[in-house]
């Protein structure tokens, strides 16, 4: 395999891990103990522009750290069993900035419904992470830095198109979605599943308290293409 092909394979793996990750390890610069990184495991999702989105308390140590220095990193890890060093990992060097966006917040609340109360009553606020560099490890002997210009994380469909896709997937007691899961042999932990996000590369579903990714076999440029993929299995 030549270097260019290897690089393109790694880029596809990065986007796949980005799309299927619903939590990450946020590392900030500690203000209490200068010079030490401070790690926090947090839920994440993507905003309508494909950026990573956090909802964090104004009282949290990591929030105070970000207010002092917005430079941070977020590490995503592939899920799986066995040797963790064989699993893919992606460290994103980012800058955090507050975000006030109704479209972004409503998308986040679909993924994490209980978070609405945190935002309204407990003064949790949204932050967007803008990635400057990526460091991807695809297993032993497969590690590389990537500039952010090399990677275009998948963006959801437009707000209206995504709403249409979710409506059709969740209509009639989620008949279409359940049929697809059954046909693909995808087990469920809950009697109720719900599609919460859609983009050209797949669909995100909430299965009880768990979030899961359904990857598309190929990129679907329109909602109709995505739904056709679901219908045909």
C-alpha positions in Angstrom: 0.0 0.0 0.0 1.5 3.4 -1.0 1.6 6.4 1.4 -1.2 8.2 -0.3 -3.5 5.3 -0.2 -2.6 4.7 3.4 -3.3 8.3 4.2 -6.7 8.2 2.6 -7.6 5.1 4.5 -6.6 6.8 7.7 -8.7 9.8 6.8 -11.8 7.6 6.3 -11.1 5.9 9.7 -10.9 9.3 11.4 -14.2 10.4 10.0 -15.8 7.0 11.0 -14.5 7.3 14.6 -15.6 11.0 14.7 -19.1 10.0 13.5 -19.6 7.1 15.9 -18.2 8.8 19.1 -20.7 10.0 21.7 -18.2 10.7 24.6 -14.7 11.9 24.8 -11.9 12.7 27.3 -11.6 16.5 27.5 -8.1 17.7 28.7 -7.8 21.3 29.9 -5.0 23.4 31.4 -5.4 23.2 35.2 -5.6 26.6 36.9 -5.4 25.1 40.4 -2.3 23.1 39.5 -0.5 25.0 36.7 1.4 22.8 34.3 -0.8 19.8 34.8 -3.5 18.7 32.4 -7.0 18.1 33.9 -9.1 15.3 32.3 -12.9 15.1 32.2 -15.0 12.4 30.5 -18.0 14.1 28.8 -20.9 13.4 26.4 -20.5 15.0 23.0 -22.4 15.4 19.8 -21.9 17.4 16.6 -23.5 20.8 16.0 -25.2 21.5 12.6 -21.8 22.5 11.1 -20.1 19.3 12.2 -18.2 20.8 15.1 -17.9 19.0 18.4 -20.4 20.3 20.9 -20.2 20.2 24.7 -22.7 21.2 27.4 -20.8 22.0 30.7 -21.5 23.5 34.0 -20.3 27.0 34.8 -19.1 25.6 38.2 -17.1 22.7 36.7 -13.3 22.7 37.0 -12.9 22.2 33.3 -15.1 25.2 32.5 -13.0 27.4 34.7 -9.9 26.0 33.0 -11.3 26.8 29.6 -12.2 30.4 30.6 -8.5 30.8 31.6 -7.1 29.1 28.5 -9.4 27.9 25.7 -6.8 25.5 24.3 -7.6 21.9 25.0 -7.7 18.5 23.6 -10.5 15.9 23.2 -9.6 12.2 22.8 -12.0 9.8 21.2 -11.6 6.0 21.4 -13.0 3.2 19.4 -15.2 0.8 21.5 -14.3 -2.8 21.6 -12.9 -5.7 23.6 -9.4 -7.0 24.0 -6.2 -5.0 23.9 -7.0 -1.3 24.0 -3.8 -0.5 22.2 -5.2 -2.2 19.1 -8.2 0.1 19.1 -8.3 3.3 17.1 -7.9 6.6 19.0 -8.2 10.1 17.9 -6.8 13.1 19.8 -8.1 16.5 18.6 -6.2 19.6 19.5 -8.9 22.2 19.8 -9.9 25.7 21.0 -13.2 26.0 22.9 -15.6 28.9 22.5 -19.0 29.5 24.0 -21.8 28.8 21.5 -25.3 30.3 21.6 -27.3 28.5 18.8 -30.9 27.3 19.0 -30.3 24.7 16.2 -27.2 23.4 18.0 -28.8 23.2 21.4 -32.0 21.4 20.1 -29.8 18.9 18.3 -27.9 18.2 21.5 -31.2 17.8 23.4 -32.4 15.1 21.0 -29.3 13.1 21.9 -29.4 13.9 25.6 -33.0 14.8 26.6 -32.3 15.1 30.3 -29.7 17.8 29.5 -32.4 20.3 28.8 -33.0 20.7 32.5 -29.2 21.2 33.1 -29.2 24.0 30.6 -32.4 25.7 31.8 -32.2 25.3 35.5 -28.5 24.6 36.4 -26.7 27.1 34.2 -24.9 24.6 32.0 -23.7 26.3 28.8 -22.7 25.1 25.3 -19.2 25.2 24.0 -18.0 24.5 20.4 -14.6 22.8 19.9 -12.8 24.0 16.7 -10.1 21.4 15.8 -6.7 22.6 14.7 -4.8 19.3 14.6 -5.6 15.6 14.7 -3.4 12.8 16.0 -4.8 9.4 14.9 -3.7 6.0 16.1 -5.1 3.1 14.2 -3.3 0.4 16.1 0.4 -0.6 16.4 2.5 1.1 13.8 -0.3 3.3 12.5 -0.1 6.8 13.9 0.0 10.1 12.1 -0.7 13.8 12.6 -3.3 15.5 10.3 -3.8 19.2 9.8 -7.5 20.2 10.1 -7.4 21.3 6.5 -7.1 17.6 5.5 -10.2 16.5 7.3 -13.8 17.7 6.7 -15.9 16.1 9.5 -19.3 15.0 8.3 -22.0 17.7 8.7 -25.6 16.8 9.4 -28.2 17.6 6.8 -29.7 21.0 6.9 -31.9 21.5 10.0 -35.1 21.1 7.9 -33.8 18.1 5.9 -32.6 16.4 9.1 -36.0 17.1 10.7 -37.7 15.4 7.7 -35.5 12.4 7.9 -36.1 11.9 11.6 -39.8 12.4 11.2 -40.0 9.7 8.5 -37.7 7.3 10.4 -39.6 7.7 13.7 -43.1 7.7 12.1 -45.6 4.8 12.7 -44.0 3.5 15.9 -40.6 3.6 14.2 -41.7 0.8 11.8 -39.1 1.7 9.1 -36.2 2.0 11.6 -37.1 -1.3 13.4 -37.5 -3.1 10.1 -34.0 -2.0 9.1 -32.4 -3.0 12.4 -34.1 -6.4 12.2 -33.0 -7.0 8.7 -29.4 -6.1 9.6 -29.4 -8.3 12.6 -28.7 -5.3 14.9 -29.8 -6.2 18.5 -31.5 -3.6 20.7 -31.2 -3.0 24.4 -34.6 -1.3 24.6 -38.1 -1.9 23.3 -38.0 1.7 22.0 -35.4 3.1 19.7 -35.5 6.6 18.2 -33.5 8.2 15.4 -31.9 11.4 16.7 -29.5 12.5 14.0 -29.0 12.0 10.3 -26.2 12.9 7.9 -24.9 11.7 4.5 -22.8 9.0 6.3 -25.5 7.4 8.5 -28.0 7.7 11.3 -27.6 8.1 15.0 -30.2 6.3 17.2 -31.0 6.4 20.9 -31.5 2.9 22.2 -32.8 3.3 25.7 -30.0 5.2 27.5 -27.5 4.3 24.8 -26.5 6.1 21.6 -25.6 4.0 18.6 -24.4 4.8 15.1 -25.8 3.1 11.9 -23.2 3.7 9.2 -24.4 4.1 5.6 -22.9 1.7 3.1 -22.1 4.7 0.9 -22.5 8.4 1.2 -26.1 9.6 0.8 -26.2 13.1 -0.6 -29.9 13.6 0.0 -32.4 12.5 2.6 -34.3 10.5 0.0 -31.1 8.5 -0.7 -30.6 7.8 3.0 -34.2 6.7 3.5 -34.0 4.5 0.4 -30.9 2.8 1.9 -32.9 2.2 5.1 -35.9 0.9 3.2 -33.9 -1.5 1.0 -31.7 -2.6 3.9 
